[in-house]
Amino acid sequence: MPKQMLHVIAAFFCMASALALAAEPVIELRGARTAGALVVGKTQPGAEVLLNGKALKVSASGVVVFGFARDAKGEQQLTVTLPDGSEHAQIIELAPRQYKIDRVEGVPQRTVTPDPEQVARARKEAQAVWQARQTMTDELHFLTPVVEPAQGRISGVYGSQRIFNGEPRNPHFGLDVAAPTGTPVKVVWPGTVVFADSDLFYSGGTIIVDHGFGVTTTYIHLSSVDVSVGQQLQQGQRIGAIGATGRATGPHLDWRVNWGNVRLDPALVLEHFAD
């Protein structure tokens, strides 16, 4: 592993060996303890880590990453098996969350229900997006302190949901940044582009970037897509511009953070993983 990445890992967890008069914890965790949170852990190299009985990918240096879905609640169990064979369990109690719910009655059905051809197209595109989010590489770019993807007014938040005519719609899984069309959008961590399309039915111009260990970020409703699949990006590099493409009512960036298929709250990422 490059020395620069080793320094990043060390700084990320603030490992102060001078304070190690008592036994070090089996695993150190950084991140919120609530639904929608991204959590990064550091344990001994060679350890095995399970989250609720499912194995997590562990780097050669002992880094793990995971997240909790929008509706996760209650106790979550981490199990760490150290190289010496000893097993240690740690309970993570998730703090409850409340989301903004808007109920709207009297909406014409044709307004909220696309026609069958549109549904078929959207499903095909959703499959391609899902496949891109299955990327699992050994990169640790998510350890770099995160930066904001764009400047603007926050117009939508993670977890919010609308109920039209008594029928719940899908929750919102991003952080919306409203700004004029053409406002630059930059990548929040270093990474590799795994999806880029300028014309999806729901999300319009869409980019997905892999940051390693199943962590990806998504950028939606872009007026321009300025990168291509396979392109390696430096943090802060321009990847596109804010727009109102797809099913958007006005120009904004819908920024999302994912861990595999788990949709995470970008606001919590900014709160806990920025400088």
C-alpha positions in Angstrom: 0.0 0.0 0.0 1.4 3.5 -0.9 2.8 5.5 2.0 0.3 8.3 1.3 -2.7 6.0 1.8 -1.2 4.7 5.0 -0.9 8.3 6.3 -4.5 8.9 5.3 -5.7 5.9 7.3 -3.7 6.9 10.3 -5.0 10.4 10.2 -8.5 9.3 9.6 -8.8 7.4 12.8 -6.5 9.6 14.9 -4.7 6.6 16.3 -2.7 8.0 19.2 -0.3 5.2 20.3 1.0 7.4 23.1 -2.4 6.9 24.8 -2.4 3.2 24.6 -1.9 2.6 28.3 -5.1 0.6 28.4 -6.0 -2.1 25.9 -7.0 -0.8 22.5 -10.7 -1.4 21.5 -11.3 -4.3 19.3 -12.7 -2.1 16.6 -12.9 1.8 16.4 -15.9 3.2 14.6 -16.5 6.6 13.0 -20.0 7.8 11.9 -23.5 8.4 13.2 -25.4 5.7 15.0 -28.7 6.0 13.3 -30.6 5.0 10.1 -29.0 6.2 6.9 -25.5 6.5 8.4 -22.2 5.5 6.8 -19.9 3.9 9.4 -16.1 3.2 8.9 -14.3 0.9 11.3 -10.7 0.1 12.0 -9.6 -3.2 13.5 -6.6 -5.4 13.6 -5.2 -6.5 10.2 -6.3 -10.1 9.6 -9.5 -9.8 11.6 -12.9 -11.0 10.4 -15.9 -8.8 10.9 -19.6 -9.6 10.7 -22.5 -7.2 10.7 -25.7 -8.9 11.9 -24.2 -12.2 10.8 -23.0 -11.1 7.4 -19.3 -10.9 6.6 -17.8 -7.5 5.8 -14.9 -6.9 3.5 -11.8 -6.1 5.6 -8.8 -4.3 4.1 -5.2 -5.5 4.6 -4.8 -2.6 7.1 -8.0 -3.6 9.0 -10.5 -1.0 7.5 -14.2 -1.9 7.2 -17.1 0.1 6.0 -20.9 -0.4 6.2 -24.1 1.5 6.5 -27.7 1.4 7.8 -30.7 1.8 5.6 -33.4 4.4 5.9 -35.7 2.2 8.0 -33.1 0.5 10.1 -33.7 0.6 13.8 -32.9 -1.0 17.1 -29.8 -3.0 17.9 -27.2 -4.0 15.3 -24.5 -6.5 16.1 -20.9 -6.4 15.1 -18.8 -9.5 15.6 -15.1 -9.3 15.3 -12.8 -12.3 15.3 -9.2 -11.4 15.8 -6.3 -13.2 14.3 -5.7 -15.0 17.6 -9.1 -16.6 17.3 -10.8 -14.5 20.0 -14.4 -13.4 19.2 -15.8 -10.1 20.4 -19.4 -8.8 20.0 -20.4 -5.2 20.0 -23.9 -3.8 19.9 -24.7 -0.6 18.0 -28.0 0.9 19.2 -29.5 3.1 16.4 -31.1 6.3 17.5 -34.6 6.8 16.0 -35.2 9.2 13.1 -38.2 11.0 11.9 -38.6 12.0 8.2 -40.6 14.7 6.5 -43.8 13.2 5.1 -46.0 15.2 2.7 -49.6 14.1 2.1 -51.2 15.4 -1.1 -54.8 14.6 -2.1 -56.6 15.3 -5.4 -53.7 14.7 -7.7 -54.7 13.6 -11.2 -53.7 10.0 -11.5 -52.1 10.6 -14.9 -49.7 13.0 -13.2 -48.3 10.5 -10.8 -48.4 7.3 -12.9 -46.3 7.0 -16.0 -47.5 5.0 -19.0 -46.5 1.4 -19.5 -43.8 2.2 -22.0 -42.2 4.6 -19.6 -42.4 2.1 -16.8 -40.6 -0.5 -19.0 -37.9 1.9 -19.9 -37.4 3.0 -16.3 -37.1 -0.6 -15.1 -34.4 -1.3 -17.7 -32.5 1.7 -16.7 -32.9 0.9 -13.0 -31.3 -2.5 -13.6 -28.3 -0.9 -15.2 -27.9 1.5 -12.3 -28.3 -1.3 -9.8 -25.6 -3.3 -11.6 -23.2 -0.3 -11.4 -23.7 -0.1 -7.7 -22.6 -3.7 -7.2 -19.0 -2.7 -7.9 -16.6 -3.9 -5.2 -13.0 -2.8 -5.4 -10.1 -2.6 -2.9 -9.8 1.1 -3.1 -10.1 3.2 0.2 -10.9 6.6 -1.3 -13.8 7.1 1.1 -11.2 7.6 3.8 -10.4 11.0 2.3 -12.3 13.8 4.0 -15.4 14.4 1.9 -16.2 17.6 0.1 -19.5 19.1 -1.1 -20.5 18.3 -4.7 -22.0 21.7 -5.5 -22.9 25.1 -4.0 -26.6 26.0 -3.6 -29.7 25.9 -1.5 -30.7 22.6 0.1 -34.1 21.9 -1.4 -34.6 18.3 -0.5 -33.4 15.9 2.2 -32.8 12.2 2.6 -35.7 10.1 3.9 -38.5 12.5 3.0 -41.6 11.0 1.3 -44.7 12.1 -0.5 -48.1 10.3 -0.3 -50.3 11.1 -3.4 -54.0 10.3 -3.0 -53.2 8.0 -0.1 -50.6 6.0 -2.0 -47.0 6.3 -0.7 -44.3 7.0 -3.2 -40.7 5.9 -2.9 -38.8 7.8 -0.3 -36.2 10.4 -1.4 -32.7 9.0 -0.9 -30.6 12.0 -1.8 -29.6 15.5 -0.8 -30.9 18.0 -3.2 -28.9 21.1 -4.0 -30.8 23.8 -6.0 -28.8 26.1 -8.2 -28.9 27.5 -11.7 -28.5 25.2 -14.7 -24.8 24.9 -15.5 -23.6 25.2 -12.0 -20.5 22.9 -11.7 -20.8 19.5 -10.0 -17.7 17.9 -8.6 -16.9 14.5 -7.3 -16.8 14.3 -3.5 -14.0 11.7 -3.2 -11.4 10.3 -5.6 -12.8 7.4 -7.6 -13.6 5.7 -10.8 -16.7 6.3 -13.0 -18.8 3.1 -13.2 -21.9 4.6 -14.8 -22.5 7.7 -17.0 -25.7 8.4 -19.1 -27.1 11.8 -20.1 -30.7 10.7 -20.6 -32.4 8.4 -18.1 -36.2 8.6 -17.8 -36.4 9.5 -14.1 -32.9 10.9 -13.3 -31.9 12.4 -16.6 -28.1 13.0 -16.7 -26.7 10.5 -14.2 -23.2 9.6 -13.0 -22.1 6.9 -10.5 -18.6 6.9 -9.1 -17.0 4.0 -7.2 -14.9 4.9 -4.1 -14.0 1.3 -3.0 -15.5 -1.4 -0.7 -19.0 -1.0 -2.2 -19.1 2.8 -1.5 -20.4 4.7 -4.5 -21.8 8.2 -5.0 -24.5 9.2 -7.5 -25.2 12.5 -9.2 -28.6 13.0 -10.8 -30.5 15.5 -13.1 -27.3 16.8 -14.7 -27.5 19.1 -17.6 -24.1 17.9 -18.8 -22.2 14.6 -18.2 -18.5 15.4 -18.6 -17.0 12.0 -17.7 -17.1 8.5 -19.1 -17.2 5.0 -17.7 -13.7 3.8 -16.5 -12.4 7.4 -16.1 -10.4 7.9 -12.9 -11.2 11.1 -11.0 -9.4 13.3 -8.5 -11.4 14.6 -5.6 -13.1 17.9 -6.5 -12.8 17.3 -10.2 -15.7 18.6 -12.3 -17.9 15.8 -13.6 -20.9 17.7 -14.9 -23.3 20.5 -14.3 -26.6 21.0 -12.4 -29.7 20.7 -14.5 -33.4 19.7 -14.6 -33.2 16.6 -16.8 -35.3 13.6 -16.2 -38.4 14.0 -14.0 -37.3 17.2 -12.2 -39.4 20.3 -11.6 -36.4 22.7 -11.5 -32.6 22.8 -11.7 -30.9 21.0 -8.9 -28.4 18.2 -8.1 -29.7 15.1 -6.4 -26.6 13.7 -4.7 -26.7 10.2 -3.3 -24.3 8.0 -1.2 -24.6 4.2 -1.4 -23.0 1.2 0.3 -23.9 -1.5 -2.2 -27.7 -1.6 -2.3 -28.0 0.4 1.0 -29.0 4.1 0.4 -27.3 6.4 2.9 -27.8 10.0 4.0 -25.4 12.4 2.4 -26.0 15.0 5.1 -24.7 12.6 7.7 -21.7 11.9 5.5 -20.9 15.6 5.4 -21.4 15.9 9.1 -19.1 13.1 10.2 -16.6 12.7 7.4 -15.6 16.2 6.3 -12.6 18.1 7.6 
